[in-house]
Amino acid sequence: MPQARTDGDVPVYDLVGVGFGPANLALAIAVAEHNAGGDDVVTAHFFEKQKTFGWHRGMLLDDATMQVSFLKDLVTMRNPNSGFSFLSYLKDRDRLVDFINHKNMYPLRVEFHDYFEWAAAKVDDVVSYDHEVVSVQPVLHDGVITHFDVSARDAQGAVEVRRARNLVLATGLQANFPEGVTSSEHIWHNRDFLHRVGELDAEAPRRFVVVGAGQSGAEVAAHLHERFPKAEVCAVFARYGYSPADDSSFANRIFDPAAVDEFYLAPEDVKNRLMAYHGNTNYAVVDNDLIAELYRRVYQEKVLGKQRLRLINVSRPAEVVETANGVRVTVESLTTGERTELDADAVVYATGYRESDPTEMLGGIAEHCRRDERERLRVGRDYRLDTDGQVLGGIYLQGGTEHSHGITSSLLSNLAVRVGEILESVVDRRTPSIPAQPEYAVSATVSH
């Protein structure tokens, strides 16, 4: 077992964040703006396993746009005067006037990613990139867990420890594959799409199969069809056709900050109904413009007698087997049971993401986290895990709270407001009963 060198006290922070995507980036900004007031300073540090800031890099298609208004950026819903807003970014990039003239509420996805990187660079002093959190250990005082020791390993194998009064877990979502399917050379998830497709010769591929009827599946199908002019693109999904996203003004109220309060307080049966009613604002739906464009291409090819874009609806991939030069997909009709074999260069699963259990990294601390009758984590309105009396330190979730807080759990729509609520909770919960530094706390670097 590695031995720690006692170089002094372990650094202690009001909060340590695990993960540094948009969620904890927004929190870091909220902390910076809070501290700019000079009083009641909050100390914070974040660990991120990526070498640099990155957000859905595999789907940063040149022509893909955001599905949310630019006003739902990292800060505006919380602080419209913030210097970290998308408008401030545009001013800094000398594109503010051009953007206004564009008359568009929905920026390019690559532009919004650049905005995220711009904002992340302004708070990079509180982030350790290329550091993977390997453990979270409890720190006890008088038999109660008051702090958490967060250990993170860098690329050289050295481990540093930072002590937190509060943890904020924002570890993101995991790529979802159907049961029995795993990623390989010819089987991809759309999360890695641009990284994988960039390895292919534009003249070589003969056929692609895209599985999924949501926005990502439609974007992947459109991109492959355009990028590889000699290849056939087969979109396979269980629905009859692509369904449009409901982005109407009234339906969008489901993303309002007030809707989180209403959802949180609602009985379980009402929560289930709300998710069923309004799932079409986000899940397995496609922007109308993209649906129209795909249909235009299909119809044009029918007119010309050269069909490369095929929509194989009401069907499922029954078998997927790798071959010497690609992958063989057996597609089964859900209505007739008829099966068709498609030999393809690659199959792309645009089958969404799944929430991981955030307590997996908590080790023995997880047994102190309360769960409901369906074994879901109990989460307070302030996004803090409900723990038993043995834990005084706070554990906050950014993501994994759809069952308690509603559809905005993993989305950008309510991000700015959510981090403000988390920060307010961290400040309000400060208490003399939690010692700033247990006297036996020691240092910090472990070499392997």
PLY file of the C-alpha trace (Angstrom):
ply
format ascii 1.0
element vertex 448
property float x
property float y
property float z
element edge 447
property int vertex1
property int vertex2
end_header
0.00 0.00 0.00
1.40 3.45 -0.88
2.61 5.56 2.00
1.69 9.22 2.35
4.38 11.82 2.92
3.44 14.21 5.71
4.31 17.52 4.07
1.89 19.47 6.24
-1.84 19.81 6.44
-4.11 18.57 3.68
-5.63 21.65 1.98
-9.22 22.11 3.14
-11.94 23.64 0.95
-15.55 24.60 1.43
-16.31 22.48 -1.61
-14.51 20.11 -3.94
-16.11 19.28 -7.27
-15.69 16.00 -9.10
-15.94 16.60 -12.84
-15.65 19.89 -14.71
-18.14 19.98 -17.52
-20.67 22.79 -17.93
-22.34 22.02 -14.56
-19.33 22.46 -12.31
-17.95 25.17 -14.60
-21.11 27.16 -13.87
-20.61 26.48 -10.16
-16.98 27.65 -10.29
-18.18 30.88 -11.90
-20.87 31.33 -9.25
-18.20 30.90 -6.55
-15.91 33.41 -8.28
-18.70 35.98 -8.49
-19.69 35.34 -4.87
-16.08 35.82 -3.74
-15.74 39.05 -5.72
-17.90 40.64 -3.02
-15.03 40.18 -0.58
-17.06 38.86 2.35
-17.75 35.29 3.38
-15.31 33.82 0.84
-16.00 30.27 -0.37
-12.97 28.13 -1.17
-13.38 25.60 -3.97
-11.41 23.23 -6.17
-12.40 20.91 -9.00
-10.93 17.75 -10.51
-11.42 16.81 -14.17
-10.03 13.67 -15.80
-9.92 15.19 -19.31
-6.73 17.02 -20.25
-8.67 20.15 -21.17
-12.24 21.33 -20.97
-14.50 19.36 -23.32
-18.25 18.95 -23.82
-19.69 16.40 -26.26
-16.72 16.86 -28.57
-17.76 13.82 -30.58
-20.93 15.60 -31.72
-19.57 19.08 -32.48
-20.80 18.95 -36.06
-20.07 22.12 -38.02
-23.71 22.90 -38.77
-25.37 21.61 -35.58
-27.12 24.22 -33.45
-28.03 24.36 -29.79
-31.50 23.25 -28.76
-31.71 25.91 -26.04
-31.63 29.70 -26.19
-28.25 31.39 -25.77
-29.78 33.15 -22.75
-29.70 29.79 -20.95
-25.95 30.03 -20.72
-23.73 29.48 -17.68
-24.90 32.56 -15.79
-27.67 34.74 -17.24
-30.66 33.11 -15.52
-28.83 33.62 -12.19
-27.01 36.89 -12.85
-27.92 38.82 -16.02
-25.09 41.28 -15.29
-22.39 38.61 -15.26
-19.20 39.08 -17.23
-19.27 35.33 -17.94
-22.37 35.47 -20.16
-22.57 34.37 -23.77
-23.07 38.00 -24.77
-19.86 38.95 -22.93
-18.11 36.16 -24.82
-19.43 37.51 -28.14
-18.21 41.00 -27.23
-14.78 39.61 -26.39
-14.67 37.69 -29.68
-15.78 40.81 -31.61
-18.91 39.06 -32.92
-21.66 40.71 -30.86
-23.00 42.91 -33.67
-22.78 40.07 -36.18
-24.69 37.75 -33.85
-27.42 40.35 -33.32
-27.78 40.78 -37.07
-28.06 37.00 -37.41
-31.44 37.19 -35.60
-31.03 33.75 -34.09
-31.56 32.57 -30.50
-29.76 29.26 -31.11
-25.99 29.45 -31.66
-23.94 26.84 -33.42
-22.91 24.05 -31.07
-19.23 24.60 -31.91
-19.65 28.27 -30.97
-21.26 27.44 -27.64
-18.45 25.00 -26.93
-15.96 27.78 -27.63
-17.92 29.94 -25.19
-17.59 27.20 -22.55
-13.83 27.01 -23.17
-13.55 30.81 -22.95
-15.36 30.79 -19.60
-13.37 27.81 -18.30
-10.11 29.62 -19.03
-11.19 32.43 -16.71
-11.49 30.07 -13.72
-8.76 27.56 -14.54
-6.93 28.42 -11.32
-9.46 26.33 -9.39
-9.31 23.26 -11.66
-6.89 20.35 -11.82
-7.23 18.88 -15.32
-5.90 15.44 -16.21
-6.72 14.29 -12.67
-8.98 11.29 -12.19
-10.66 10.95 -8.81
-9.80 7.50 -7.48
-11.34 7.60 -4.02
-13.38 9.60 -1.56
-12.67 8.83 2.08
-14.56 10.02 5.17
-12.89 12.25 7.76
-14.36 11.82 11.22
-14.60 14.20 14.16
-16.12 12.84 17.36
-17.41 9.86 15.40
-19.21 11.94 12.75
-18.17 12.45 9.10
-17.44 16.16 8.85
-15.16 16.23 5.79
-14.27 14.16 2.75
-10.75 13.43 1.51
-10.82 13.42 -2.29
-7.86 11.64 -3.90
-7.08 12.25 -7.57
-4.37 10.66 -9.71
-2.56 12.62 -12.41
-1.08 11.30 -15.66
2.23 10.50 -13.95
0.54 8.38 -11.29
0.97 10.84 -8.42
-2.05 11.21 -6.15
-3.02 14.47 -4.51
-5.56 14.81 -1.72
-7.88 17.73 -1.08
-10.20 17.87 1.89
-13.78 19.05 1.37
-16.49 20.20 3.72
-18.85 19.63 0.80
-18.66 17.46 -2.30
-20.30 18.37 -5.61
-20.54 15.40 -7.96
-20.92 16.24 -11.65
-19.57 13.16 -13.37
-21.86 13.30 -16.40
-23.76 10.57 -18.20
-22.62 7.20 -19.55
-23.12 6.13 -23.16
-26.07 3.76 -23.40
-25.87 0.64 -25.56
-28.54 -2.05 -25.87
-27.91 -5.13 -23.76
-25.13 -7.28 -25.20
-23.65 -4.53 -27.39
-20.26 -2.99 -26.66
-18.14 -0.41 -28.42
-15.55 -1.71 -30.90
-13.73 -0.79 -34.10
-16.92 -0.99 -36.14
-19.54 -0.43 -33.42
-19.70 3.16 -32.18
-21.75 5.32 -29.89
-22.54 8.77 -31.25
-20.64 10.21 -28.26
-17.42 9.30 -30.12
-18.78 9.93 -33.60
-16.44 12.62 -34.94
-13.37 10.94 -33.44
-14.23 7.64 -35.17
-15.56 8.90 -38.48
-12.49 11.05 -38.99
-10.41 7.89 -39.36
-12.29 6.82 -42.51
-11.43 7.54 -46.13
-14.24 9.58 -47.68
-14.22 7.37 -50.78
-14.08 3.99 -49.02
-17.25 3.35 -46.96
-20.10 1.47 -48.63
-22.78 1.51 -45.96
-23.51 2.82 -42.48
-26.27 1.80 -40.11
-27.52 4.39 -37.61
-29.68 3.19 -34.71
-31.91 5.71 -32.95
-34.73 8.13 -33.72
-33.66 11.13 -31.64
-31.78 14.33 -32.46
-28.36 12.70 -32.37
-29.43 9.83 -34.62
-30.89 12.24 -37.16
-27.77 14.44 -37.07
-25.48 11.44 -37.54
-27.53 10.13 -40.47
-27.54 13.54 -42.15
-23.80 14.01 -41.62
-22.84 10.57 -42.95
-25.09 11.02 -45.97
-23.40 14.30 -46.84
-19.83 13.36 -45.94
-19.69 10.04 -47.79
-21.33 10.57 -51.20
-20.80 6.96 -52.30
-22.13 5.31 -49.15
-25.63 4.14 -48.26
-26.94 5.33 -44.89
-29.61 3.18 -43.22
-31.43 4.75 -40.27
-33.06 2.05 -38.15
-35.61 2.86 -35.45
-38.71 1.45 -33.80
-40.91 4.48 -34.47
-42.83 5.09 -37.66
-40.82 8.21 -38.32
-38.79 10.95 -36.69
-40.95 12.85 -34.18
-40.65 16.63 -33.75
-39.51 18.16 -30.48
-42.15 20.19 -28.68
-40.41 23.53 -28.22
-43.60 25.58 -28.01
-43.73 28.43 -25.54
-46.13 26.81 -23.08
-44.39 23.43 -23.14
-41.06 25.13 -22.48
-42.35 26.12 -19.06
-41.35 22.63 -17.93
-37.77 23.98 -17.97
-38.54 27.07 -15.86
-36.90 27.39 -12.42
-40.37 27.47 -10.83
-41.20 24.15 -12.48
-38.44 22.51 -10.43
-40.20 23.54 -7.22
-43.53 22.26 -8.49
-42.07 18.96 -9.64
-40.10 18.42 -6.44
-43.20 18.88 -4.25
-45.53 16.84 -6.49
-46.77 13.35 -5.52
-45.02 10.48 -7.27
-47.93 9.74 -9.62
-48.02 13.38 -10.73
-44.27 13.35 -11.37
-44.70 10.28 -13.57
-47.51 11.92 -15.52
-45.52 15.12 -16.04
-42.58 13.15 -17.40
-44.91 11.24 -19.73
-46.63 14.43 -20.89
-43.47 16.39 -21.59
-40.85 13.80 -22.48
-41.28 14.98 -26.07
-39.56 18.24 -25.19
-36.26 16.37 -24.92
-36.30 12.60 -25.44
-36.33 10.76 -28.80
-37.33 13.89 -30.70
-35.78 15.89 -33.54
-35.84 19.54 -34.60
-38.45 20.18 -37.27
-35.94 21.73 -39.66
-33.77 18.61 -39.62
-36.78 16.33 -40.13
-37.78 18.40 -43.15
-34.24 18.28 -44.55
-33.98 14.50 -44.20
-37.35 14.03 -45.86
-36.31 16.36 -48.66
-33.23 14.22 -49.30
-35.19 10.97 -49.26
-37.76 12.34 -51.69
-35.14 13.85 -53.99
-33.34 10.51 -54.21
-36.60 8.75 -55.04
-37.16 11.21 -57.87
-33.62 10.69 -59.18
-33.79 6.91 -58.74
-30.61 6.77 -56.64
-31.57 6.09 -53.05
-28.70 6.29 -50.57
-30.59 7.49 -47.49
-32.89 4.71 -46.28
-35.23 5.03 -43.31
-35.96 1.53 -42.00
-38.77 2.27 -39.58
-40.75 0.10 -37.14
-37.67 -2.12 -36.92
-34.85 -3.06 -34.60
-31.30 -4.39 -34.94
-31.84 -8.00 -33.82
-28.22 -9.10 -34.24
-24.96 -7.21 -34.65
-21.88 -9.27 -35.53
-18.44 -7.97 -36.43
-16.95 -9.34 -39.64
-13.48 -9.21 -41.13
-14.08 -5.83 -42.78
-16.96 -4.34 -40.87
-20.16 -5.38 -39.16
-23.26 -7.37 -40.15
-26.52 -5.99 -38.81
-29.63 -8.15 -38.92
-32.64 -5.83 -38.93
-36.00 -7.23 -37.84
-39.36 -5.71 -38.75
-41.46 -5.24 -35.62
-44.67 -5.76 -37.58
-43.87 -8.80 -39.73
-40.81 -10.32 -38.06
-39.04 -10.33 -41.43
-35.26 -10.10 -41.15
-32.82 -8.34 -43.46
-29.03 -8.54 -43.29
-27.04 -5.36 -43.84
-23.25 -5.50 -44.23
-21.87 -2.16 -43.12
-18.57 -0.43 -42.49
-19.87 0.74 -39.11
-23.00 0.87 -36.99
-23.56 4.01 -34.93
-25.75 3.71 -31.84
-27.46 7.02 -31.10
-29.26 5.40 -28.20
-28.85 8.05 -25.57
-27.18 8.09 -22.20
-27.81 6.62 -18.79
-27.25 8.03 -15.36
-24.54 6.36 -13.31
-24.92 5.87 -9.58
-23.00 8.81 -8.09
-22.45 6.91 -4.85
-20.17 4.38 -6.57
-17.16 6.59 -5.91
-18.13 7.25 -2.29
-17.04 3.87 -0.95
-18.26 3.29 2.59
-19.84 6.75 2.70
-22.56 5.45 0.35
-24.15 3.39 3.13
-25.06 6.64 4.88
-27.03 7.90 1.83
-30.75 7.34 2.18
-32.85 5.82 -0.62
-36.56 5.65 -1.34
-38.74 2.56 -1.72
-37.52 2.20 -5.33
-33.87 2.37 -4.24
-33.43 5.82 -5.75
-31.29 8.31 -3.88
-33.20 10.76 -1.71
-32.19 14.27 -2.67
-33.07 17.56 -0.97
-34.47 20.53 -2.83
-30.98 22.05 -2.64
-29.61 19.02 -4.56
-27.94 17.66 -1.42
-28.06 13.94 -0.78
-30.18 12.97 2.19
-27.77 11.31 4.61
-28.12 9.87 8.07
-26.96 11.57 11.25
-23.44 10.21 10.84
-22.69 12.69 8.03
-22.45 16.45 8.59
-20.57 17.23 5.37
-22.74 17.92 2.33
-22.81 15.81 -0.84
-24.47 17.61 -3.76
-25.51 16.19 -7.12
-25.35 17.90 -10.51
-27.18 15.27 -12.52
-28.90 12.07 -11.48
-31.85 13.97 -10.00
-34.49 13.62 -12.70
-36.64 11.49 -10.40
-36.67 14.24 -7.77
-36.21 17.54 -9.64
-37.55 16.82 -13.11
-36.42 16.87 -16.70
-33.81 19.65 -16.29
-31.58 17.38 -14.20
-28.95 16.84 -16.90
-29.80 19.77 -19.20
-28.41 23.28 -19.61
-31.83 24.93 -19.25
-31.77 25.44 -15.48
-28.03 25.16 -14.94
-27.29 28.74 -13.89
-30.09 28.76 -11.32
-29.20 25.32 -9.97
-25.59 26.21 -9.16
-26.78 29.35 -7.39
-29.02 27.21 -5.20
-26.20 24.78 -4.43
-23.81 27.61 -3.53
-26.44 29.25 -1.33
-26.94 25.95 0.49
-23.20 25.51 1.03
-22.94 29.00 2.53
-26.09 28.67 4.66
-25.01 25.32 6.10
-21.73 26.62 7.49
-21.72 25.83 11.18
-19.20 25.93 14.01
-20.03 22.28 14.69
-18.01 21.36 11.59
-14.36 22.05 12.43
-12.42 23.85 9.75
-9.49 21.46 10.12
-9.37 18.33 12.30
-6.04 18.48 14.07
-4.93 15.05 12.87
-5.29 15.83 9.16
-2.07 15.27 7.23
-0.77 15.61 3.77
-1.12 15.20 0.40
1.08 13.44 -2.16
1.18 9.70 -2.74
3.52 8.29 -5.37
3.03 4.90 -7.00
0 1
1 2
2 3
3 4
4 5
5 6
6 7
7 8
8 9
9 10
10 11
11 12
12 13
13 14
14 15
15 16
16 17
17 18
18 19
19 20
20 21
21 22
22 23
23 24
24 25
25 26
26 27
27 28
28 29
29 30
30 31
31 32
32 33
33 34
34 35
35 36
36 37
37 38
38 39
39 40
40 41
41 42
42 43
43 44
44 45
45 46
46 47
47 48
48 49
49 50
50 51
51 52
52 53
53 54
54 55
55 56
56 57
57 58
58 59
59 60
60 61
61 62
62 63
63 64
64 65
65 66
66 67
67 68
68 69
69 70
70 71
71 72
72 73
73 74
74 75
75 76
76 77
77 78
78 79
79 80
80 81
81 82
82 83
83 84
84 85
85 86
86 87
87 88
88 89
89 90
90 91
91 92
92 93
93 94
94 95
95 96
96 97
97 98
98 99
99 100
100 101
101 102
102 103
103 104
104 105
105 106
106 107
107 108
108 109
109 110
110 111
111 112
112 113
113 114
114 115
115 116
116 117
117 118
118 119
119 120
120 121
121 122
122 123
123 124
124 125
125 126
126 127
127 128
128 129
129 130
130 131
131 132
132 133
133 134
134 135
135 136
136 137
137 138
138 139
139 140
140 141
141 142
142 143
143 144
144 145
145 146
146 147
147 148
148 149
149 150
150 151
151 152
152 153
153 154
154 155
155 156
156 157
157 158
158 159
159 160
160 161
161 162
162 163
163 164
164 165
165 166
166 167
167 168
168 169
169 170
170 171
171 172
172 173
173 174
174 175
175 176
176 177
177 178
178 179
179 180
180 181
181 182
182 183
183 184
184 185
185 186
186 187
187 188
188 189
189 190
190 191
191 192
192 193
193 194
194 195
195 196
196 197
197 198
198 199
199 200
200 201
201 202
202 203
203 204
204 205
205 206
206 207
207 208
208 209
209 210
210 211
211 212
212 213
213 214
214 215
215 216
216 217
217 218
218 219
219 220
220 221
221 222
222 223
223 224
224 225
225 226
226 227
227 228
228 229
229 230
230 231
231 232
232 233
233 234
234 235
235 236
236 237
237 238
238 239
239 240
240 241
241 242
242 243
243 244
244 245
245 246
246 247
247 248
248 249
249 250
250 251
251 252
252 253
253 254
254 255
255 256
256 257
257 258
258 259
259 260
260 261
261 262
262 263
263 264
264 265
265 266
266 267
267 268
268 269
269 270
270 271
271 272
272 273
273 274
274 275
275 276
276 277
277 278
278 279
279 280
280 281
281 282
282 283
283 284
284 285
285 286
286 287
287 288
288 289
289 290
290 291
291 292
292 293
293 294
294 295
295 296
296 297
297 298
298 299
299 300
300 301
301 302
302 303
303 304
304 305
305 306
306 307
307 308
308 309
309 310
310 311
311 312
312 313
313 314
314 315
315 316
316 317
317 318
318 319
319 320
320 321
321 322
322 323
323 324
324 325
325 326
326 327
327 328
328 329
329 330
330 331
331 332
332 333
333 334
334 335
335 336
336 337
337 338
338 339
339 340
340 341
341 342
342 343
343 344
344 345
345 346
346 347
347 348
348 349
349 350
350 351
351 352
352 353
353 354
354 355
355 356
356 357
357 358
358 359
359 360
360 361
361 362
362 363
363 364
364 365
365 366
366 367
367 368
368 369
369 370
370 371
371 372
372 373
373 374
374 375
375 376
376 377
377 378
378 379
379 380
380 381
381 382
382 383
383 384
384 385
385 386
386 387
387 388
388 389
389 390
390 391
391 392
392 393
393 394
394 395
395 396
396 397
397 398
398 399
399 400
400 401
401 402
402 403
403 404
404 405
405 406
406 407
407 408
408 409
409 410
410 411
411 412
412 413
413 414
414 415
415 416
416 417
417 418
418 419
419 420
420 421
421 422
422 423
423 424
424 425
425 426
426 427
427 428
428 429
429 430
430 431
431 432
432 433
433 434
434 435
435 436
436 437
437 438
438 439
439 440
440 441
441 442
442 443
443 444
444 445
445 446
446 447
